[in-house]
Amino acid sequence: MKRILLVDDSRTVRSVCRDMLASHDMEIVEAENGAIALEIVRSQPPFDSVLLDWNMPVMNGITFLETLMKEPLEKRPVVIMCSTENDMAHITQAIKAGASEYIMKPFDESVLEDKLHGTGVL
């Protein structure tokens, strides 16, 4: 069974994403910020994918991503960055930090599934 970590400070966004992924055979774990997500990644590995919001309190998505890429993990998860920011500078920064894909919020189920298929998670 595939494991995905949903990291977003919005409970609503996490719930919507969980609903989008409900038809797929995967374990879904949630975190409300990057600091909690980092604790989860360290204590409950491995994850196949991380669906990561950029703008969060405590530890934002880009800081989490940069830290994640330095972690000594046996398996590196595919990271899909999600943001309302659509400028090339943000997208480039996310990809350089280690994100495999970038999704603009709001997005629908087909976009999420396409990104997960494209990265080999689904």
DSSP file (Angstrom, degrees, kcal/mol; ACC not computed):
  #  RESIDUE AA STRUCTURE BP1 BP2  ACC     N-H-->O    O-->H-N    N-H-->O    O-->H-N    TCO  KAPPA ALPHA  PHI   PSI    X-CA   Y-CA   Z-CA
    1    1 A M              0   0    0      0, 0.0    25,-0.2     0, 0.0     2,-0.1   0.000 360.0 360.0 360.0 131.7    0.0    0.0    0.0
    2    2 A K  E     -a   26   0A   0     23,-1.0    25,-3.1   119,-0.1     2,-0.4  -0.422 360.0-145.1 -73.5 149.9    1.3    3.4   -1.0
    3    3 A R  E     -a   27   0A   0     23,-0.2    45,-2.2    -2,-0.1    46,-1.6  -0.971  15.1-174.5-121.6 133.4    1.7    6.1    1.7
    4    4 A I  E     -ab  28  49A   0     23,-2.6    25,-2.6    -2,-0.4     2,-0.6  -0.984  14.6-148.3-128.1 138.4    1.1    9.8    1.2
    5    5 A L  E     -ab  29  50A   0     44,-2.3    46,-2.6    -2,-0.4     2,-0.6  -0.929   9.8-156.5-106.5 118.4    1.7   12.6    3.6
    6    6 A L  E     -ab  30  51A   0     23,-3.1    25,-2.5    -2,-0.6     2,-0.6  -0.858  11.9-174.2 -95.3 118.9   -0.7   15.6    3.2
    7    7 A V  E     +ab  31  52A   0     44,-3.0    46,-2.6    -2,-0.6     2,-0.3  -0.923  26.7 125.5-121.1 106.9    0.9   18.8    4.6
    8    8 A D        -     0   0    0     23,-2.0     6,-0.1    -2,-0.6    25,-0.1  -0.957  54.9-137.2-158.7 138.8   -1.4   21.8    4.7
    9    9 A D  S    S+     0   0    0     46,-0.3     2,-0.7    -2,-0.3    23,-0.1   0.654  85.9  87.0 -74.2 -13.6   -2.4   24.2    7.5
   10   10 A S     >  -     0   0    0      1,-0.2     4,-2.3     2,-0.0     5,-0.2  -0.784  62.2-161.7 -91.1 116.5   -6.0   24.2    6.2
   11   11 A R  H  > S+     0   0    0     -2,-0.7     4,-2.3     1,-0.2    -1,-0.2   0.865  94.2  55.9 -59.8 -36.0   -8.0   21.3    7.7
   12   12 A T  H  > S+     0   0    0      2,-0.2     4,-2.7     1,-0.2    -1,-0.2   0.927 106.7  47.5 -63.5 -46.6  -10.5   21.9    4.8
   13   13 A V  H  > S+     0   0    0      1,-0.2     4,-2.6     2,-0.2     5,-0.2   0.917 112.2  50.1 -62.2 -42.8   -7.8   21.5    2.1
   14   14 A R  H  X S+     0   0    0     -4,-2.3     4,-2.4     1,-0.2    -1,-0.2   0.910 111.7  48.8 -61.8 -40.9   -6.5   18.3    3.8
   15   15 A S  H  X S+     0   0    0     -4,-2.3     4,-2.4     2,-0.2    -2,-0.2   0.914 111.3  48.7 -64.5 -43.9  -10.1   16.9    4.0
   16   16 A V  H  X S+     0   0    0     -4,-2.7     4,-2.3     2,-0.2    -2,-0.2   0.920 112.9  47.8 -62.7 -44.2  -10.7   17.7    0.3
   17   17 A C  H  X S+     0   0    0     -4,-2.6     4,-1.8     2,-0.2    -2,-0.2   0.903 110.0  52.6 -64.1 -40.7   -7.4   16.1   -0.7
   18   18 A R  H  X S+     0   0    0     -4,-2.4     4,-0.6    -5,-0.2    -1,-0.2   0.924 110.1  48.6 -59.5 -44.3   -8.2   13.0    1.4
   19   19 A D  H >< S+     0   0    0     -4,-2.4     3,-0.8     1,-0.2     4,-0.3   0.896 108.8  53.6 -62.7 -40.2  -11.6   12.8   -0.3
   20   20 A M  H 3< S+     0   0    0     -4,-2.3     3,-0.4     1,-0.2    -1,-0.2   0.847 114.6  41.2 -61.5 -34.0   -9.9   13.1   -3.7
   21   21 A L  H >< S+     0   0    0     -4,-1.8     3,-1.9     1,-0.2    -1,-0.2   0.439  86.0  99.5 -94.4  -0.7   -7.6   10.2   -2.9
   22   22 A A  T << S+     0   0    0     -3,-0.8    -1,-0.2    -4,-0.6    -2,-0.1   0.785  76.7  57.8 -60.7 -30.1  -10.2    8.0   -1.2
   23   23 A S  T 3  S+     0   0    0     -3,-0.4     2,-0.3    -4,-0.3    -1,-0.3   0.555  94.6  81.9 -80.1  -5.3  -10.7    5.8   -4.2
   24   24 A H  S <  S-     0   0    0     -3,-1.9     2,-1.8     2,-0.1    98,-0.0  -0.765  89.1-114.3-102.4 146.4   -7.0    4.8   -4.3
   25   25 A D  S    S+     0   0    0     -2,-0.3   -23,-1.0     2,-0.0     2,-0.3  -0.574  70.8 119.4 -79.9  85.9   -5.5    2.1   -2.2
   26   26 A M  E     -a    2   0A   0     -2,-1.8     2,-0.5    -5,-0.2   -23,-0.2  -0.997  63.8-119.3-149.4 152.0   -3.2    4.2   -0.1
   27   27 A E  E     -a    3   0A   0    -25,-3.1   -23,-2.6    -2,-0.3     2,-0.5  -0.794  31.0-156.3 -88.7 130.7   -2.6    5.2    3.5
   28   28 A I  E     -a    4   0A   0     -2,-0.5     2,-0.4   -25,-0.2   -23,-0.2  -0.945  11.0-175.2-116.0 125.3   -3.0    8.9    4.1
   29   29 A V  E     -a    5   0A   0    -25,-2.6   -23,-3.1    -2,-0.5     2,-0.3  -0.927  13.1-149.5-116.6 141.9   -1.3   10.7    7.0
   30   30 A E  E     +a    6   0A   0     -2,-0.4     2,-0.3   -25,-0.2   -23,-0.2  -0.859  15.9 179.2-118.4 148.6   -1.9   14.4    7.7
   31   31 A A  E     -a    7   0A   0    -25,-2.5   -23,-2.0    -2,-0.3     3,-0.1  -0.991  22.5-147.8-141.9 145.9    0.2   17.2    9.2
   32   32 A E  S    S+     0   0    0     -2,-0.3     2,-0.3   -25,-0.2   -25,-0.1   0.508  80.1   8.4 -94.8  -5.3   -0.8   20.9    9.7
   33   33 A N  S  > S-     0   0    0     23,-0.1     4,-2.2   -25,-0.1     5,-0.2  -0.977  80.8 -96.6-162.5 171.4    2.7   22.4    9.2
   34   34 A G  H  > S+     0   0    0     25,-2.2     4,-2.4    23,-0.4     5,-0.2   0.827 116.4  57.0 -65.3 -34.0    6.2   21.5    8.1
   35   35 A A  H  > S+     0   0    0      2,-0.2     4,-1.7     1,-0.2    -1,-0.2   0.928 111.0  42.9 -64.9 -44.7    7.5   21.0   11.6
   36   36 A I  H  > S+     0   0    0      1,-0.2     4,-2.3     2,-0.2    -2,-0.2   0.908 113.0  53.8 -65.9 -41.4    4.9   18.3   12.4
   37   37 A A  H  X S+     0   0    0     -4,-2.2     4,-2.8     1,-0.2    -2,-0.2   0.892 106.4  52.3 -60.5 -40.1    5.4   16.8    9.0
   38   38 A L  H  X S+     0   0    0     -4,-2.4     4,-2.2     2,-0.2    -1,-0.2   0.905 108.5  50.2 -64.2 -41.4    9.2   16.5    9.6
   39   39 A E  H  X S+     0   0    0     -4,-1.7     4,-1.9     2,-0.2    -1,-0.2   0.911 112.1  48.5 -60.6 -42.4    8.6   14.7   12.9
   40   40 A I  H  X S+     0   0    0     -4,-2.3     4,-2.8     2,-0.2    -2,-0.2   0.927 110.3  50.1 -64.9 -45.9    6.2   12.3   11.1
   41   41 A V  H  < S+     0   0    0     -4,-2.8    -1,-0.2     1,-0.2    -2,-0.2   0.890 114.0  46.1 -60.4 -39.4    8.7   11.6    8.3
   42   42 A R  H  < S+     0   0    0     -4,-2.2    -1,-0.2    -5,-0.2    -2,-0.2   0.838 122.6  33.9 -72.5 -33.0   11.4   10.9   10.8
   43   43 A S  H  < S+     0   0    0     -4,-1.9    -2,-0.2    -5,-0.2    -1,-0.2   0.659 126.4  34.3 -99.3 -17.3    9.3    8.7   13.0
   44   44 A Q  S  < S-     0   0    0     -4,-2.8    -1,-0.2    -5,-0.2    -2,-0.1  -0.143  91.4-167.9-131.8  40.1    7.0    6.9   10.5
   45   45 A P        +     0   0    0      0, 0.0     2,-0.1     0, 0.0    -3,-0.0  -0.239  43.7  55.4 -72.2 167.7    9.0    6.4    7.3
   46   46 A P        +     0   0    0      0, 0.0     2,-0.4     0, 0.0    30,-0.1   0.646  50.8 176.3 -96.7 157.8    8.8    5.6    4.4
   47   47 A F        -     0   0    0     28,-0.4   -43,-0.2     1,-0.1     3,-0.1  -0.919  22.4-153.9-112.5 143.1    6.3    7.8    2.4
   48   48 A D  S    S+     0   0    0    -45,-2.2    30,-2.6    -2,-0.4     2,-0.3   0.815  79.3   5.6 -81.1 -33.1    5.9    7.4   -1.3
   49   49 A S  E     -bc   4  78A   0    -46,-1.6   -44,-2.3    28,-0.3     2,-0.4  -0.992  55.2-150.9-151.1 154.0    4.7   11.0   -1.7
   50   50 A V  E     -bc   5  79A   0     28,-2.8    30,-3.0    -2,-0.3     2,-0.7  -0.995   8.3-157.6-126.1 122.8    4.3   14.3    0.1
   51   51 A L  E     -bc   6  80A   0    -46,-2.6   -44,-3.0    -2,-0.4     2,-0.5  -0.912  29.4-168.0 -98.3 111.1    1.6   16.7   -1.0
   52   52 A L  E     -bc   7  81A   0     28,-2.7    30,-3.6    -2,-0.7     2,-0.2  -0.897  21.8-147.1-122.1 122.5    3.0   19.9    0.4
   53   53 A D  E     - c   0  82A   0    -46,-2.6    30,-0.2    -2,-0.5     3,-0.1  -0.575  10.8-149.2 -77.6 146.1    1.5   23.4    0.8
   54   54 A W  S    S+     0   0    0     28,-1.8     7,-2.7    -2,-0.2     2,-0.9   0.943  80.6  57.3 -79.9 -52.6    3.9   26.3    0.5
   55   55 A N  S    S+     0   0    0     27,-0.2   -46,-0.3     5,-0.2    -1,-0.2  -0.724  70.1 133.4 -94.0 104.3    2.4   28.8    2.9
   56   56 A M        -     0   0    0     -2,-0.9   -23,-0.1    -3,-0.1     2,-0.0  -0.978  51.0-109.7-143.4 154.4    2.1   27.5    6.4
   57   57 A P  S    S+     0   0    0      0, 0.0     2,-2.6     0, 0.0   -23,-0.4  -0.285  94.4  20.7 -75.6 171.5    2.9   28.8    9.9
   58   58 A V  S    S+     0   0    0    -25,-0.1     2,-0.3   -24,-0.1   -25,-0.1  -0.392 139.0   9.1  69.7 -66.2    5.7   27.3   12.1
   59   59 A M  S    S-     0   0    0     -2,-2.6   -25,-2.2     4,-0.0   -24,-0.2  -0.934  81.6-142.2-142.4 118.5    7.6   25.8    9.1
   60   60 A N     >  -     0   0    0     -2,-0.3     4,-2.3   -27,-0.1    -5,-0.2  -0.173  29.3-100.7 -75.9 173.3    6.6   26.6    5.6
   61   61 A G  H  > S+     0   0    0     -7,-2.7     4,-2.7     1,-0.2    -7,-0.2   0.864 118.1  51.6 -64.2 -39.3    6.7   24.1    2.7
   62   62 A I  H  > S+     0   0    0     -8,-0.5     4,-2.5     2,-0.2    -1,-0.2   0.893 111.3  47.7 -69.6 -38.3    9.9   25.3    1.1
   63   63 A T  H  > S+     0   0    0     -9,-0.2     4,-2.2     2,-0.2    -1,-0.2   0.916 113.0  49.3 -65.9 -42.7   11.8   25.1    4.4
   64   64 A F  H  X S+     0   0    0     -4,-2.3     4,-3.1     2,-0.2    -2,-0.2   0.938 111.8  49.3 -58.2 -46.8   10.3   21.6    5.1
   65   65 A L  H  X S+     0   0    0     -4,-2.7     4,-2.2     1,-0.2    -2,-0.2   0.918 110.5  48.8 -61.5 -46.2   11.3   20.5    1.6
   66   66 A E  H  < S+     0   0    0     -4,-2.5     4,-0.5     1,-0.2    -1,-0.2   0.888 115.2  45.4 -61.9 -38.7   14.9   21.8    1.9
   67   67 A T  H >X S+     0   0    0     -4,-2.2     3,-1.2     1,-0.2     4,-0.6   0.909 110.0  54.7 -69.8 -42.7   15.2   20.0    5.3
   68   68 A L  H >< S+     0   0    0     -4,-3.1     3,-1.3     1,-0.3     5,-0.2   0.889 102.0  57.3 -57.6 -41.6   13.6   16.8    3.9
   69   69 A M  T 3< S+     0   0    0     -4,-2.2    -1,-0.3     1,-0.3    -2,-0.2   0.689 106.5  50.4 -66.8 -17.2   16.1   16.6    1.1
   70   70 A K  T <4 S+     0   0    0     -3,-1.2    -1,-0.3    -4,-0.5    -2,-0.2   0.527  86.9 108.8 -94.6  -8.6   19.0   16.6    3.7
   71   71 A E  S << S-     0   0    0     -3,-1.3     2,-1.9    -4,-0.6    -3,-0.0  -0.434  77.1-122.8 -71.2 141.0   17.4   13.8    5.7
   72   72 A P        +     0   0    0      0, 0.0     2,-0.3     0, 0.0    -1,-0.1  -0.500  51.4 162.8 -82.6  71.8   19.1   10.4    5.6
   73   73 A L        -     0   0    0     -2,-1.9     3,-0.2    -5,-0.2   -31,-0.0  -0.687  44.0-141.6 -93.7 143.7   16.0    8.5    4.4
   74   74 A E  S    S+     0   0    0     -2,-0.3     2,-0.4     1,-0.2    -1,-0.1   0.870  97.1  30.0 -66.9 -36.2   16.2    5.0    2.8
   75   75 A K  S    S-     0   0    0     -3,-0.0   -28,-0.4   -28,-0.0    -1,-0.2  -0.988  79.0-144.2-128.8 123.3   13.4    6.1    0.4
   76   76 A R        -     0   0    0     -2,-0.4     2,-0.1    -3,-0.2    -7,-0.0  -0.753  23.9-131.7 -86.6 122.8   13.0    9.7   -0.8
   77   77 A P        -     0   0    0      0, 0.0     2,-0.4     0, 0.0   -28,-0.3  -0.392  19.3-109.3 -73.4 151.9    9.3   10.5   -1.3
   78   78 A V  E     -c   49   0A   0    -30,-2.6   -28,-2.8    -2,-0.1     2,-0.5  -0.683  37.5-149.0 -74.3 127.8    8.0   12.3   -4.4
   79   79 A V  E     -c   50   0A   0     -2,-0.4    21,-2.8    19,-0.4    22,-1.5  -0.900  15.0-170.1-109.7 127.5    7.1   15.8   -3.4
   80   80 A I  E     -cd  51 101A   0    -30,-3.0   -28,-2.7    -2,-0.5     2,-0.3  -0.954  16.2-149.2-114.4 110.7    4.3   17.7   -5.0
   81   81 A M  E     -cd  52 102A   0     20,-2.4    22,-3.3    -2,-0.6     2,-0.4  -0.616  10.4-163.0 -82.2 136.4    4.3   21.4   -4.0
   82   82 A C  E     +cd  53 103A   0    -30,-3.6   -28,-1.8    -2,-0.3     2,-0.3  -0.969  21.4 147.2-121.6 134.9    0.9   23.1   -3.9
   83   83 A S  E     - d   0 104A   0     20,-2.1    22,-2.7    -2,-0.4   -30,-0.0  -0.995  54.2-130.8-160.4 159.1    0.5   26.9   -3.8
   84   84 A T  S    S+     0   0    0     -2,-0.3     2,-0.4    20,-0.2    20,-0.1   0.541  84.5 100.9 -85.6 -10.2   -1.6   29.9   -4.8
   85   85 A E        +     0   0    0      1,-0.1    -2,-0.1     2,-0.0    20,-0.1  -0.627  45.5 175.0 -77.2 127.9    1.7   31.4   -6.1
   86   86 A N        +     0   0    0     -2,-0.4     2,-0.2    18,-0.1    -1,-0.1   0.262  34.9 117.3-119.9  12.7    1.9   31.1   -9.9
   87   87 A D  S >> S-     0   0    0      1,-0.1     4,-1.8     4,-0.0     3,-0.6  -0.525  71.7-119.9 -84.1 153.0    5.0   33.0  -10.8
   88   88 A M  H 3> S+     0   0    0      1,-0.2     4,-2.8     2,-0.2     5,-0.2   0.789 109.4  63.2 -61.0 -30.6    8.0   31.2  -12.3
   89   89 A A  H 3> S+     0   0    0      2,-0.2     4,-2.2     1,-0.2    -1,-0.2   0.918 106.1  44.1 -62.5 -43.4   10.3   32.2   -9.4
   90   90 A H  H <> S+     0   0    0     -3,-0.6     4,-2.4     2,-0.2    -2,-0.2   0.925 114.8  48.6 -66.2 -44.7    8.2   30.2   -6.9
   91   91 A I  H  X S+     0   0    0     -4,-1.8     4,-2.3     1,-0.2    -2,-0.2   0.929 113.2  47.4 -61.8 -45.4    7.9   27.2   -9.3
   92   92 A T  H  X S+     0   0    0     -4,-2.8     4,-2.8     1,-0.2     5,-0.2   0.907 110.5  52.1 -62.8 -42.9   11.7   27.3  -10.0
   93   93 A Q  H  X S+     0   0    0     -4,-2.2     4,-1.8    -5,-0.2    -1,-0.2   0.914 110.6  48.3 -60.5 -43.3   12.5   27.6   -6.3
   94   94 A A  H  X>S+     0   0    0     -4,-2.4     5,-2.6     2,-0.2     4,-0.8   0.924 113.4  46.3 -64.1 -45.0   10.3   24.6   -5.4
   95   95 A I  H ><5S+     0   0    0     -4,-2.3     3,-0.8     1,-0.2    -2,-0.2   0.918 112.5  50.1 -65.3 -43.2   11.8   22.4   -8.2
   96   96 A K  H 3<5S+     0   0    0     -4,-2.8    -1,-0.2     1,-0.2    -2,-0.2   0.842 107.3  55.6 -63.3 -32.6   15.4   23.4   -7.2
   97   97 A A  H 3<5S-     0   0    0     -4,-1.8    -1,-0.2    -5,-0.2    -2,-0.2   0.680 133.6 -86.2 -74.9 -17.0   14.6   22.5   -3.6
   98   98 A G  T <<5S+     0   0    0     -4,-0.8   -19,-0.4    -3,-0.8    -3,-0.2   0.437  76.5 144.1 129.3  -0.4   13.5   19.0   -4.6
   99   99 A A      < -     0   0    0     -5,-2.6    -1,-0.3    -6,-0.2   -19,-0.2  -0.459  34.8-158.4 -69.0 141.1    9.8   19.1   -5.6
  100  100 A S  S    S+     0   0    0    -21,-2.8     2,-0.3     1,-0.2   -20,-0.2   0.771  75.3  11.6 -86.4 -30.3    8.9   16.8   -8.5
  101  101 A E  E     -d   80   0A   0    -22,-1.5   -20,-2.4    -7,-0.1     2,-0.4  -0.930  62.1-145.5-144.8 164.6    5.8   18.7   -9.4
  102  102 A Y  E     -d   81   0A   0     -2,-0.3     2,-0.4   -22,-0.2   -20,-0.2  -0.994  13.7-167.5-137.6 126.1    4.0   21.9   -8.7
  103  103 A I  E     -d   82   0A   0    -22,-3.3   -20,-2.1    -2,-0.4     2,-0.4  -0.956  16.9-134.0-118.7 133.1    0.3   22.3   -8.5
  104  104 A M  E     -d   83   0A   0     -2,-0.4   -20,-0.2   -22,-0.2   -18,-0.1  -0.693  39.3 -95.0 -81.9 132.6   -1.6   25.6   -8.4
  105  105 A K  S    S+     0   0    0    -22,-2.7     2,-0.1    -2,-0.4     3,-0.0  -0.701 103.5  45.2 -85.8 145.0   -4.4   26.0   -5.9
  106  106 A P  S    S+     0   0    0      0, 0.0     2,-0.3     0, 0.0    -2,-0.1   0.648  80.2 161.4 -77.2 154.8   -7.2   25.5   -6.2
  107  107 A F        -     0   0    0     -2,-0.1     2,-0.2    -4,-0.1    -2,-0.1  -0.911  28.0-131.0-133.4 161.8   -7.0   22.2   -8.2
  108  108 A D     >  -     0   0    0     -2,-0.3     4,-1.9     1,-0.0     3,-0.4  -0.566  34.8 -94.1-109.5 176.8   -9.4   19.4   -8.9
  109  109 A E  H  > S+     0   0    0      1,-0.2     4,-2.8     2,-0.2     5,-0.2   0.849 120.4  56.2 -59.0 -39.0   -9.1   15.6   -8.6
  110  110 A S  H  > S+     0   0    0      1,-0.2     4,-2.4     2,-0.2    -1,-0.2   0.885 107.0  49.6 -65.4 -37.5   -8.0   15.1  -12.2
  111  111 A V  H  > S+     0   0    0     -3,-0.4     4,-2.2     2,-0.2    -1,-0.2   0.936 112.9  46.7 -64.7 -46.4   -5.0   17.5  -11.8
  112  112 A L  H  X S+     0   0    0     -4,-1.9     4,-2.5     1,-0.2    -2,-0.2   0.929 113.5  48.3 -61.9 -45.8   -3.9   15.7   -8.6
  113  113 A E  H  X S+     0   0    0     -4,-2.8     4,-2.8     1,-0.2     5,-0.2   0.902 109.4  53.1 -62.7 -40.7   -4.3   12.3  -10.2
  114  114 A D  H  X S+     0   0    0     -4,-2.4     4,-2.8    -5,-0.2    -1,-0.2   0.920 111.1  46.6 -59.5 -43.7   -2.4   13.4  -13.3
  115  115 A K  H  X S+     0   0    0     -4,-2.2     4,-1.4     2,-0.2     6,-0.2   0.905 113.6  48.0 -66.3 -41.1    0.5   14.6  -11.1
  116  116 A L  H  <>S+     0   0    0     -4,-2.5     5,-2.0     2,-0.2     6,-1.4   0.888 114.9  45.6 -67.7 -38.6    0.5   11.4   -9.0
  117  117 A H  H ><5S+     0   0    0     -4,-2.8     3,-1.4     4,-0.2    -2,-0.2   0.926 110.6  54.1 -66.2 -45.0    0.4    9.2  -12.2
  118  118 A G  H 3<5S+     0   0    0     -4,-2.8    -2,-0.2     1,-0.3    -1,-0.2   0.774 111.2  44.9 -62.1 -27.6    3.2   11.3  -13.8
  119  119 A T  T 3<5S-     0   0    0     -4,-1.4    -1,-0.3    -5,-0.1    -2,-0.2   0.432 116.3-112.4 -96.5  -0.7    5.5   10.8  -10.8
  120  120 A G  T < 5S+     0   0    0     -3,-1.4    -3,-0.2    -4,-0.3    -2,-0.1   0.567  85.2 118.3  84.1   8.4    4.7    7.1  -10.6
  121  121 A V      <       0   0    0     -5,-2.0    -4,-0.2    -6,-0.2    -5,-0.1   0.879 360.0 360.0 -75.6 -37.2    2.9    7.3   -7.2
  122  122 A L              0   0    0     -6,-1.4    -5,-0.2    -9,-0.2    -1,-0.2   0.391 360.0 360.0-101.9 360.0   -0.3    6.0   -8.7
